[in-house]
Amino acid sequence: METNRRTMQLAAIVVGGILLTATALRPQPRAGGPGWQYCSVTAVNDNNARAGRAAICYSTEKGCRDEEITSRGWADAEMAAAATLGNQGWELISATQSGQEHTLYFKRLKALDNQHPLGN
């Protein structure tokens, strides 16, 4: 009886040691995580304009790198900009409206090897 108890205790210690070792050897995430890239699309509802415009602002450490999208109307320009970003792996995270101005906010994971510079 005593031998069975010691065998069970020894087995529990071995299994516990294996689990702890596996946890310790698991690859750890980079400190601070992978980080995010952010951008926004701003369009103004101006039904009097002949062509619509939407501005994409890619956030950088130095501020904003702008790109302008033009289309038939402001809503088409806004959607064309959103589609462009979606095709580049950006995810819509929020949308706001202030008066006639519409702003869409996007994010995506930073590439660890700089494969995806802003806008690509």
KARA-V36713 format. One record per helix or strand of 3 or more residues. SS is the DSSP state (@ for helix, = for strand). FROM is the first residue (numbers start at 1). TO is the last residue. If there is no record, write none. Layout:
SS	FROM	TO
SS	FROM	TO
This chain:
@	2	25
=	36	44
=	52	60
=	63	71
@	74	87
=	91	98
=	101	109
